[in-house]
Amino acid sequence: MQITIMGAGAWGTAMALAAARHPGGHAVTLHARDAAQAAALRTQRQNARYLPGIELPGSLEISSAPLASLLTSSSDCGLWVVATPMAGLRDVLTAMSGVSVPVAWLCKGLESGTGLMPHEVQAQVAPNLMAGALSGPSFALEVARQQPTALVAASAHACVRHALVQAFHGPALRVYANSDIVGVEVGGAVKNVLAIATGLCDGLGLGLNARAALITRGLAEMTRLGLALGAQSDTFMGLSGLGDLVLTATGDLSRNRKVGLLLAQGQSLDQAVTSLGHVAEGVYSARTVLQRARGLGVDMPITEAVVALIDARLSAREAVQALMGRDPKGEFA
């Protein structure tokens, strides 16, 4: 299969590595928007900024051609994978509106301003695309190192799910198909917000009991929002729900968790984000997650506390006190 991955950040590069190493012998192109970055990838054969020390296979092609030119010249491509941050998805999908083969995106979150999930953005700008998402509990570095990982190929189109399984399912990477793209994308968006809360909890030294309670109640929030948006409940007990939440909330490689840890240390949001050097999607999607929830009448107190924290309306300890001071209720009420 010929596969083109657009976006040479950590995640795009990791998935390009996974596809290029696949025993199926895929022909893989990694597209970098910046020509200087593309030149460095070609000469150094590693992504020194995002995945230093991981060698790029000689078979992996590197391109920096303009997107319109890339789409024209890659007419034989059997799968397009968009590896931009959420903020760049709309423009890329707009340019790809005429593509007739499967397209998938790797970003997780809601679009700033509109509050739309990725598949809702696609429905607006490129409704005829056969498209979907590749998601699940995964750190780019571990995928690049070929450590065991399981992902979810989510789409309403069976051909998209099949193409993603064919492209990436291999000895170190399992890919499970799921038609519930709403549930998969809600999980991918909300877990980032909840990871900030868990990082805050750990940074304040509140203990493992508190962390377990926060993750469990966070899963309940995620599920409530997903069901209100039409998702299937089983999805939230799977890889893109519970699995991704546990990884992002507890893993030391989690950028969103790191934001919470830094806020607990007294850093400002700007200081925390700047120190990361990478995008932490939970910072940008927290407000839009809360906006969607309020519009549907869904109660999400942990998300509310995170938004108050990043808006500097509450301190770290005040955010915890706000959660602990809520009136008692039934666990599943």
SEMILUM-795343 format. One record per residue: residue in three letters; x negated, y, z negated of N, C-alpha, C in turn. Coordinates in steps of 0.2 Angstrom, whole numbers, padded with zeros to 4 digits, always signed. Layout:
% residues N
ALAXYZXYZXYZ;...
END
This chain:
% residues 333
MET-0004-0006+0000+0000+0000+0000-0004+0006+0000;GLN-0002+0011+0004-0006+0018+0004-0002+0022-0002;ILE-0006+0025-0006-0003+0029-0012-0007+0035-0012;THR-0003+0041-0013-0006+0047-0014-0004+0050-0021;ILE-0009+0052-0025-0007+0055-0031-0009+0062-0031;MET-0004+0066-0033-0005+0074-0032-0006+0076-0039;GLY-0012+0079-0041-0014+0081-0048-0019+0077-0051;ALA-0025+0081-0051-0031+0077-0054-0033+0079-0061;GLY-0028+0080-0065-0029+0080-0072-0030+0073-0075;ALA-0030+0073-0082-0031+0066-0085-0027+0061-0083;TRP-0020+0062-0083-0015+0057-0081-0015+0055-0074;GLY-0016+0060-0070-0016+0059-0062-0022+0055-0061;THR-0028+0056-0064-0034+0053-0062-0034+0046-0065;ALA-0031+0045-0071-0030+0038-0074-0026+0034-0070;MET-0020+0036-0067-0016+0032-0063-0019+0031-0056;ALA-0023+0035-0054-0027+0034-0047-0032+0029-0048;LEU-0035+0029-0054-0040+0023-0056-0036+0016-0056;ALA-0030+0016-0059-0027+0010-0060-0024+0008-0053;ALA-0022+0012-0049-0020+0010-0042-0026+0008-0038;ALA-0032+0011-0038-0038+0010-0034-0041+0003-0036;ARG-0040+0001-0043-0043-0005-0045-0038-0011-0044;HIS-0032-0010-0042-0027-0015-0042-0029-0021-0037;PRO-0028-0027-0039-0030-0032-0035-0027-0033-0028;GLY-0021-0029-0027-0018-0028-0021-0022-0025-0016;GLY-0027-0021-0017-0031-0018-0012-0028-0012-0010;HIS-0025-0008-0014-0021-0002-0012-0026+0003-0009;ALA-0024+0007-0004-0028+0013-0002-0025+0019-0005;VAL-0030+0022-0010-0027+0027-0014-0031+0034-0013;THR-0027+0039-0013-0030+0046-0012-0028+0050-0018;LEU-0032+0053-0021-0031+0058-0027-0032+0065-0024;HIS-0027+0069-0025-0027+0076-0023-0028+0081-0028;ALA-0033+0085-0027-0034+0090-0032-0032+0097-0029;ARG-0029+0101-0032-0027+0107-0029-0033+0112-0028;ASP-0037+0112-0033-0043+0116-0033-0049+0113-0029;ALA-0051+0116-0024-0056+0113-0019-0063+0112-0023;ALA-0065+0116-0028-0071+0115-0031-0070+0109-0036;GLN-0065+0108-0039-0064+0102-0043-0064+0096-0038;ALA-0061+0096-0032-0062+0090-0028-0069+0089-0026;ALA-0073+0094-0024-0080+0093-0023-0083+0090-0028;ALA-0082+0092-0034-0086+0089-0040-0084+0082-0041;LEU-0077+0080-0040-0075+0073-0041-0079+0069-0035;ARG-0079+0071-0029-0083+0068-0024-0090+0067-0026;THR-0094+0072-0028-0101+0071-0029-0103+0068-0035;GLN-0099+0069-0041-0100+0066-0047-0097+0059-0048;ARG-0092+0058-0044-0088+0051-0045-0086+0050-0052;GLN-0084+0056-0055-0080+0056-0062-0076+0062-0063;ASN-0071+0062-0067-0068+0068-0069-0071+0071-0075;ALA-0076+0075-0074-0080+0077-0080-0076+0081-0085;ARG-0071+0084-0083-0067+0088-0088-0062+0084-0092;TYR-0059+0080-0088-0053+0076-0092-0055+0069-0094;LEU-0059+0066-0090-0060+0059-0092-0068+0058-0091;PRO-0072+0061-0095-0079+0061-0094-0082+0053-0095;GLY-0086+0051-0091-0090+0045-0092-0086+0039-0088;ILE-0080+0040-0086-0076+0035-0082-0078+0036-0075;GLU-0081+0031-0072-0083+0031-0065-0077+0030-0060;LEU-0077+0034-0055-0072+0034-0050-0074+0028-0045;PRO-0070+0024-0043-0072+0019-0038-0073+0022-0031;GLY-0078+0019-0028-0080+0022-0021-0074+0022-0016;SER-0069+0017-0017-0064+0017-0013-0059+0022-0014;LEU-0059+0026-0019-0054+0031-0021-0056+0037-0017;GLU-0051+0039-0012-0052+0045-0008-0050+0052-0012;ILE-0054+0057-0011-0052+0063-0015-0050+0069-0009;SER-0045+0072-0010-0043+0077-0006-0041+0084-0009;SER-0042+0089-0006-0040+0096-0008-0036+0099-0003;ALA-0034+0096+0002-0030+0099+0008-0024+0102+0005;PRO-0022+0108+0009-0015+0111+0007-0010+0106+0007;LEU-0005+0107+0002+0000+0102+0002+0004+0100+0008;ALA+0006+0105+0012+0009+0104+0018+0005+0100+0023;SER-0002+0102+0023-0006+0098+0028-0007+0090+0025;LEU-0007+0090+0019-0007+0083+0016-0001+0079+0018;LEU+0005+0082+0017+0011+0078+0019+0011+0076+0026;THR+0008+0080+0030+0008+0079+0037+0003+0074+0039;SER-0002+0074+0036-0008+0069+0038-0007+0062+0035;SER-0003+0062+0030-0002+0056+0026+0005+0052+0028;SER+0006+0052+0034+0012+0049+0037+0013+0042+0035;ASP+0008+0038+0034+0008+0031+0032+0009+0030+0025;CYS+0009+0035+0021+0009+0034+0014+0015+0030+0012;GLY+0015+0025+0007+0020+0021+0005+0023+0023-0002;LEU+0019+0028-0005+0021+0030-0012+0018+0036-0014;TRP+0022+0041-0015+0019+0048-0018+0020+0048-0025;VAL+0015+0050-0029+0015+0051-0036+0013+0058-0038;VAL+0018+0062-0041+0017+0069-0043+0014+0069-0050;ALA+0008+0071-0051+0005+0071-0058+0004+0078-0060;THR+0008+0083-0058+0007+0090-0061+0011+0090-0068;PRO+0009+0095-0072+0013+0097-0077+0021+0098-0075;MET+0025+0098-0080+0032+0099-0079+0033+0106-0075;ALA+0029+0111-0077+0030+0118-0074+0029+0118-0067;GLY+0025+0113-0064+0023+0113-0057+0028+0108-0053;LEU+0032+0105-0056+0036+0100-0053+0041+0102-0047;ARG+0044+0108-0049+0049+0111-0044+0046+0113-0038;ASP+0040+0116-0038+0037+0118-0031+0035+0112-0027;VAL+0032+0107-0031+0030+0101-0027+0036+0098-0024;LEU+0041+0096-0028+0047+0093-0025+0050+0097-0019;THR+0050+0103-0020+0053+0107-0015+0049+0106-0008;ALA+0043+0106-0008+0039+0105-0003+0039+0098+0000;MET+0041+0093-0004+0042+0086-0002+0049+0084+0000;SER+0053+0089+0001+0060+0087+0001+0062+0083+0008;GLY+0057+0083+0012+0059+0079+0018+0055+0072+0018;VAL+0052+0070+0013+0048+0064+0012+0053+0058+0012;SER+0052+0053+0016+0057+0047+0017+0055+0041+0013;VAL+0049+0041+0009+0047+0035+0006+0047+0037-0002;PRO+0047+0032-0006+0047+0033-0013+0043+0038-0016;VAL+0045+0042-0021+0042+0048-0024+0043+0047-0032;ALA+0038+0047-0036+0038+0047-0043+0034+0052-0046;TRP+0036+0054-0052+0033+0059-0056+0030+0056-0063;LEU+0025+0059-0065+0022+0057-0072+0024+0062-0077;CYS+0026+0068-0076+0027+0073-0081+0033+0071-0086;LYS+0032+0073-0092+0037+0072-0097+0039+0079-0100;GLY+0046+0080-0101+0048+0086-0104+0054+0089-0100;LEU+0056+0095-0102+0061+0099-0099+0059+0105-0096;GLU+0062+0107-0090+0059+0113-0087+0061+0119-0091;SER+0056+0124-0092+0057+0130-0096+0062+0134-0092;GLY+0066+0137-0096+0071+0142-0093+0077+0138-0092;THR+0077+0133-0087+0083+0129-0085+0085+0124-0090;GLY+0080+0121-0094+0082+0115-0098+0083+0109-0094;LEU+0081+0109-0088+0083+0103-0084+0078+0097-0085;MET+0080+0091-0085+0075+0085-0084+0072+0085-0077;PRO+0067+0081-0077+0064+0081-0070+0069+0078-0064;HIS+0073+0073-0066+0077+0071-0061+0082+0076-0059;GLU+0084+0080-0064+0089+0085-0062+0086+0091-0058;VAL+0079+0092-0059+0076+0097-0055+0076+0094-0047;GLN+0074+0088-0047+0074+0085-0040+0081+0085-0037;ALA+0086+0084-0041+0093+0084-0038+0095+0091-0035;GLN+0092+0096-0038+0093+0103-0036+0089+0104-0029;VAL+0082+0103-0029+0078+0105-0024+0077+0100-0018;ALA+0078+0094-0020+0076+0088-0015+0081+0083-0016;PRO+0087+0084-0015+0092+0079-0017+0092+0072-0013;ASN+0089+0072-0007+0089+0066-0003+0083+0062-0004;LEU+0078+0064-0009+0072+0060-0010+0075+0054-0014;MET+0071+0048-0012+0072+0042-0016+0066+0043-0022;ALA+0068+0044-0028+0063+0047-0033+0065+0044-0039;GLY+0060+0044-0044+0060+0042-0051+0054+0044-0055;ALA+0054+0041-0061+0049+0043-0066+0045+0037-0068;LEU+0038+0038-0069+0034+0032-0072+0032+0035-0079;SER+0034+0032-0084+0034+0034-0091+0032+0029-0096;GLY+0032+0030-0102+0031+0025-0107+0025+0027-0112;PRO+0023+0023-0117+0018+0025-0122+0011+0024-0119;SER+0008+0029-0117+0001+0028-0114-0003+0035-0115;PHE-0009+0034-0116-0014+0039-0116-0018+0038-0110;ALA-0020+0043-0107-0023+0043-0100-0030+0039-0101;LEU-0034+0041-0107-0040+0038-0108-0040+0031-0108;GLU-0035+0028-0112-0035+0021-0113-0033+0017-0106;VAL-0029+0020-0102-0027+0018-0095-0034+0018-0091;ALA-0037+0023-0091-0043+0024-0087-0049+0019-0090;ARG-0049+0017-0096-0053+0012-0099-0051+0005-0098;GLN-0045+0004-0094-0042-0003-0093-0040-0006-0099;GLN-0038-0002-0105-0035-0006-0111-0028-0007-0109;PRO-0025-0013-0112-0018-0015-0111-0013-0009-0112;THR-0009-0009-0107-0004-0003-0108+0003-0006-0104;ALA+0008-0004-0107+0015-0005-0103+0019+0001-0102;LEU+0021+0002-0096+0025+0008-0094+0032+0006-0091;VAL+0036+0011-0090+0042+0010-0087+0043+0013-0080;ALA+0045+0010-0075+0047+0013-0069+0055+0014-0069;ALA+0057+0020-0069+0064+0022-0070+0066+0026-0064;SER+0072+0023-0061+0075+0026-0055+0081+0023-0054;ALA+0086+0027-0051+0092+0024-0049+0091+0020-0042;HIS+0086+0021-0039+0084+0018-0033+0080+0011-0034;ALA+0082+0006-0032+0078-0001-0033+0072+0000-0029;CYS+0072+0003-0023+0065+0003-0019+0060+0007-0023;VAL+0062+0012-0027+0057+0016-0031+0054+0012-0036;ARG+0059+0009-0040+0056+0004-0045+0052-0001-0043;HIS+0053-0004-0037+0049-0009-0034+0042-0007-0032;ALA+0042-0001-0029+0036+0002-0026+0031+0004-0032;LEU+0034+0006-0038+0030+0008-0044+0027+0001-0047;VAL+0031-0004-0047+0029-0010-0050+0023-0013-0045;GLN+0024-0013-0039+0020-0015-0034+0013-0011-0034;ALA+0014-0005-0035+0008+0000-0035+0003-0001-0041;PHE+0006-0002-0047+0003-0002-0053+0003-0008-0058;HIS+0007-0012-0057+0008-0018-0061+0001-0023-0060;GLY-0003-0024-0065-0009-0028-0064-0011-0031-0071;PRO-0017-0033-0071-0020-0037-0077-0020-0032-0083;ALA-0021-0026-0083-0022-0022-0089-0016-0017-0089;LEU-0011-0017-0085-0005-0013-0085+0001-0016-0083;ARG+0006-0017-0087+0012-0020-0086+0017-0014-0084;VAL+0021-0015-0079+0026-0010-0077+0033-0013-0077;TYR+0038-0011-0082+0044-0014-0082+0049-0009-0079;ALA+0054-0012-0075+0059-0008-0071+0065-0006-0076;ASN+0068+0000-0075+0073+0002-0079+0077+0007-0074;SER+0084+0006-0074+0088+0010-0070+0090+0017-0073;ASP+0089+0017-0080+0092+0022-0084+0087+0028-0084;ILE+0087+0032-0079+0082+0037-0079+0083+0043-0084;VAL+0090+0044-0085+0091+0049-0090+0088+0047-0097;GLY+0089+0041-0099+0087+0039-0106+0079+0039-0106;VAL+0076+0037-0101+0068+0037-0100+0066+0044-0101;GLU+0069+0049-0097+0067+0056-0097+0068+0059-0104;VAL+0074+0058-0107+0075+0061-0113+0070+0058-0118;GLY+0069+0052-0118+0063+0049-0123+0057+0053-0122;GLY+0055+0054-0115+0048+0057-0114+0048+0064-0116;ALA+0054+0068-0116+0054+0075-0118+0054+0075-0125;VAL+0059+0072-0129+0060+0073-0136+0054+0070-0140;LYS+0051+0065-0138+0045+0062-0142+0040+0067-0143;ASN+0038+0071-0138+0033+0076-0139+0035+0081-0144;VAL+0041+0083-0145+0043+0088-0150+0042+0085-0157;LEU+0045+0079-0157+0044+0075-0164+0037+0074-0166;ALA+0033+0073-0161+0025+0072-0163+0022+0078-0166;ILE+0025+0084-0164+0022+0090-0167+0025+0090-0175;ALA+0031+0088-0176+0033+0087-0183+0029+0082-0187;THR+0028+0076-0184+0024+0071-0187+0017+0073-0189;GLY+0014+0077-0184+0007+0080-0185+0007+0085-0191;LEU+0013+0089-0191+0013+0093-0197+0014+0090-0203;CYS+0018+0084-0203+0019+0080-0209+0012+0077-0212;ASP+0008+0075-0207+0002+0072-0209-0003+0077-0211;GLY-0003+0083-0208-0008+0088-0209-0007+0091-0216;LEU+0000+0091-0218+0001+0093-0225+0000+0088-0230;GLY-0002+0082-0228-0003+0076-0233+0003+0074-0237;LEU+0008+0073-0233+0015+0071-0236+0015+0064-0237;GLY+0011+0060-0234+0011+0053-0235+0014+0049-0230;LEU+0013+0042-0231+0016+0038-0226+0023+0037-0226;ASN+0026+0037-0232+0033+0037-0233+0037+0042-0229;ALA+0034+0048-0229+0037+0054-0226+0036+0053-0218;ARG+0030+0050-0216+0029+0049-0209+0034+0044-0206;ALA+0035+0039-0210+0040+0034-0207+0047+0036-0207;ALA+0049+0040-0212+0056+0043-0212+0057+0048-0206;LEU+0051+0052-0205+0052+0057-0199+0052+0054-0193;ILE+0049+0048-0191+0049+0045-0185+0056+0042-0184;THR+0058+0039-0189+0065+0035-0189+0070+0040-0188;ARG+0070+0045-0192+0076+0050-0191+0075+0054-0184;GLY+0069+0055-0182+0067+0058-0175+0070+0053-0170;LEU+0070+0047-0170+0072+0042-0165+0080+0043-0165;ALA+0083+0044-0171+0090+0045-0171+0092+0051-0167;GLU+0088+0057-0168+0090+0063-0165+0089+0062-0157;MET+0084+0058-0155+0083+0057-0148+0088+0053-0145;THR+0091+0048-0149+0096+0044-0146+0103+0048-0146;ARG+0104+0052-0151+0110+0056-0150+0110+0060-0144;LEU+0105+0064-0143+0104+0068-0137+0105+0064-0131;GLY+0102+0058-0130+0102+0054-0124+0109+0052-0123;LEU+0112+0049-0128+0119+0047-0127+0124+0052-0125;ALA+0123+0058-0127+0127+0064-0125+0126+0066-0118;LEU+0120+0064-0115+0118+0066-0108+0120+0060-0104;GLY+0122+0054-0106+0124+0049-0102+0119+0043-0102;ALA+0114+0043-0106+0109+0038-0106+0112+0031-0110;GLN+0108+0026-0109+0110+0019-0112+0107+0019-0119;SER+0110+0016-0124+0107+0016-0130+0101+0011-0130;ASP+0101+0006-0127+0096+0001-0127+0089+0004-0125;THR+0089+0009-0120+0083+0013-0118+0079+0015-0124;PHE+0082+0018-0129+0079+0021-0134+0075+0016-0139;MET+0077+0010-0139+0073+0005-0142+0068+0002-0138;GLY+0067+0004-0132+0062+0002-0128+0055+0006-0127;LEU+0051+0005-0122+0045+0008-0122+0045+0015-0121;SER+0050+0018-0118+0050+0025-0117+0054+0029-0122;GLY+0057+0025-0127+0060+0028-0133+0056+0027-0139;LEU+0057+0021-0143+0053+0020-0149+0046+0019-0147;GLY+0044+0016-0142+0037+0015-0140+0033+0021-0139;ASP+0036+0026-0135+0032+0032-0134+0032+0036-0140;LEU+0038+0036-0144+0038+0040-0150+0033+0038-0155;VAL+0032+0032-0156+0027+0029-0161+0020+0031-0159;LEU+0018+0030-0152+0012+0031-0150+0010+0039-0151;THR+0015+0043-0148+0013+0050-0148+0013+0053-0155;ALA+0017+0051-0160+0018+0053-0166+0012+0051-0171;THR+0009+0045-0169+0004+0043-0174-0003+0042-0171;GLY-0004+0043-0164-0010+0041-0161-0015+0047-0161;ASP-0021+0046-0162-0026+0052-0163-0027+0055-0156;LEU-0026+0052-0151-0027+0055-0144-0021+0060-0142;SER-0016+0060-0146-0010+0064-0145-0011+0071-0146;ARG-0010+0075-0140-0011+0082-0140-0005+0085-0144;ASN+0001+0083-0144+0007+0086-0147+0006+0085-0155;ARG+0004+0079-0157+0002+0078-0164-0003+0082-0167;LYS-0008+0083-0162-0014+0088-0164-0011+0095-0165;VAL-0006+0097-0161-0004+0104-0163-0001+0104-0170;GLY+0003+0099-0172+0006+0099-0178+0001+0099-0184;LEU-0005+0095-0183-0010+0095-0188-0013+0102-0188;LEU-0014+0106-0183-0018+0112-0183-0013+0117-0186;LEU-0007+0117-0185-0002+0122-0188-0002+0121-0195;ALA-0002+0114-0197-0002+0113-0205-0009+0116-0208;GLN-0014+0117-0204-0020+0120-0207-0020+0127-0207;GLY-0014+0130-0204-0014+0137-0205-0015+0141-0198;GLN-0017+0137-0193-0018+0140-0187-0012+0143-0184;SER-0013+0148-0180-0007+0151-0176-0006+0146-0170;LEU+0000+0147-0167+0002+0142-0161-0003+0144-0156;ASP-0005+0150-0154-0009+0152-0149-0016+0148-0150;GLN-0018+0149-0156-0025+0146-0158-0025+0138-0157;ALA-0019+0135-0159-0019+0128-0159-0019+0126-0151;VAL-0015+0129-0147-0014+0127-0140-0021+0128-0137;THR-0024+0134-0138-0030+0136-0135-0036+0131-0137;SER-0036+0128-0143-0041+0124-0145-0041+0117-0142;LEU-0035+0115-0139-0034+0109-0136-0037+0108-0129;GLY-0036+0114-0125-0039+0114-0118-0035+0110-0114;HIS-0029+0107-0116-0025+0103-0112-0018+0105-0113;VAL-0013+0103-0109-0006+0105-0110-0003+0100-0115;ALA+0000+0103-0120+0004+0100-0125+0012+0101-0123;GLU+0015+0097-0120+0022+0098-0117+0027+0099-0122;GLY+0026+0097-0128+0031+0098-0134+0032+0105-0135;VAL+0026+0109-0135+0026+0116-0136+0031+0120-0132;TYR+0031+0118-0125+0035+0121-0120+0042+0118-0120;SER+0043+0112-0122+0050+0109-0121+0054+0109-0127;ALA+0051+0111-0133+0055+0111-0139+0061+0116-0139;ARG+0060+0122-0136+0066+0126-0136+0071+0124-0131;THR+0069+0121-0126+0074+0119-0121+0077+0113-0123;VAL+0074+0108-0127+0077+0102-0130+0083+0105-0135;LEU+0081+0110-0139+0086+0112-0143+0092+0116-0140;GLN+0090+0119-0135+0095+0123-0131+0100+0117-0128;ARG+0098+0112-0125+0102+0107-0122+0106+0104-0128;ALA+0103+0102-0133+0107+0099-0139+0112+0104-0141;ARG+0111+0110-0142+0116+0115-0145+0122+0115-0140;GLY+0120+0115-0133+0125+0116-0128+0130+0110-0128;LEU+0128+0104-0131+0132+0098-0131+0134+0097-0138;GLY+0133+0101-0143+0135+0100-0150+0131+0094-0153;VAL+0125+0093-0151+0121+0087-0154+0117+0090-0160;ASP+0117+0087-0166+0113+0089-0172+0106+0087-0171;MET+0101+0091-0171+0094+0089-0170+0090+0093-0175;PRO+0090+0092-0182+0087+0096-0187+0080+0096-0187;ILE+0076+0090-0185+0069+0090-0184+0067+0095-0179;THR+0070+0094-0173+0069+0099-0167+0070+0106-0169;GLU+0075+0108-0173+0076+0114-0175+0071+0117-0179;ALA+0068+0113-0184+0063+0115-0188+0056+0116-0184;VAL+0055+0112-0179+0049+0113-0175+0050+0119-0171;VAL+0055+0121-0168+0056+0127-0165+0055+0133-0169;ALA+0058+0133-0175+0057+0138-0180+0050+0139-0182;LEU+0046+0134-0182+0039+0134-0184+0035+0137-0178;ILE+0036+0135-0172+0032+0138-0167+0034+0145-0165;ASP+0040+0147-0167+0043+0154-0166+0040+0158-0172;ALA+0037+0155-0177+0034+0159-0183+0040+0161-0187;ARG+0046+0158-0187+0051+0160-0191+0051+0156-0198;LEU+0047+0151-0198+0046+0147-0204+0038+0145-0204;SER+0036+0145-0210+0029+0142-0211+0029+0134-0211;ALA+0024+0131-0211+0023+0124-0211+0027+0121-0217;ARG+0026+0123-0223+0029+0121-0229+0036+0123-0229;GLU+0038+0128-0227+0045+0130-0226+0049+0126-0222;ALA+0046+0124-0216+0049+0119-0211+0051+0113-0215;VAL+0046+0110-0219+0047+0104-0222+0053+0105-0227;GLN+0053+0110-0231+0058+0111-0236+0065+0112-0233;ALA+0065+0115-0227+0072+0115-0224+0074+0109-0222;LEU+0070+0104-0220+0072+0097-0219+0074+0093-0225;MET+0070+0094-0230+0072+0090-0236+0078+0093-0240;GLY+0079+0100-0239+0085+0103-0242+0092+0102-0239;ARG+0092+0098-0234+0098+0097-0230+0103+0093-0235;ASP+0110+0094-0234+0115+0090-0238+0114+0083-0236;PRO+0116+0079-0241+0116+0071-0240+0121+0069-0235;LYS+0120+0064-0231+0125+0061-0226+0124+0054-0225;GLY+0128+0051-0222+0127+0044-0220+0122+0043-0215;GLU+0118+0037-0216+0113+0036-0211+0115+0037-0204;PHE+0120+0034-0202+0122+0033-0195+0128+0038-0194;ALA+0129+0043-0198+0134+0048-0197+0133+0053-0191;
END
